[in-house]
Amino acid sequence: GESVGLHLPTLSVQEGDNSIINCAYSNSASDYFIWYKQESGKGPQFIIDIRSNMDKRQGQRVTVLLNKTVKHLSLQIAATQPGDSAVYFCAETYGGYQKVTFGTGTKLQVIP
Amino acid sequence: DTEVTQTPKHLVMGMTNKKSLKCEQHMGHRAMYWYKQKAKKPPELMFVYSYEKLSINESVPSRFSPECPNSSLLNLHLHALQPEDSALYLCASSQGLAGGANTEAFFGQGTRLTVV
């Protein structure tokens, strides 16, 4: 399943399928991007990050893709599991500056 | 220890009360943050402390007063709040290397504040 970010805040996927969560960031000067996962009643949890000198980074079951030309970030989750159900936020910052701006978030629902 | 600990977890206060939220980390991080999060919204930055000095205040009303007593502790003093200030208040910390590359922030579980 694939979200269209701001226009589709909820993404439902079958357990075992791959998920793609999209994010359009706002500042062309942003040079550091982070994906956070927030479960109900908890604080955001770091998933993966990427710097602007890269276009792809892989972690365990997750991949982040960065397209600076169109200011687009995506998070791919392989073999989605029920424990992946949460709200996912992209976040951006720039120049070592500590002001981090969060995107609006996408809720991922995994259907068993 | 990769935890940011916030207390209390829940707080109900009247509009005339004075209360404080507390945050603690022992990761040696030198940047600490307060965020406010309303339901179904992303966290919004309120304050940043860098090396125990206030470096960013996002035009937050003076009824919210941050304090950083030392590099491990961050407080948020609350006074004369309004019902619309009810939200989840999140504390975070990061390495905060001055002039260096950013690193990810670690968040606490938050304090769920209700103003009545």
Interface residues (C-beta under 8 A of the other chain):
Chain A: Y32 I34 Y36 G41 K42 G43 P44 Q45 F46 D49 R51 F89 T93 G96 Y97 Q98 K99 V100 T101 F102 G103 T104 G105
Chain B: V4 A31 Y33 K40 K41 P42 P43 E44 L45 V48 S50 S55 I56 E58 L90 A92 S94 G96 L97 G99 G100 A101 N102 T103 E104 A105 F106 F107 G108 Q109 G110
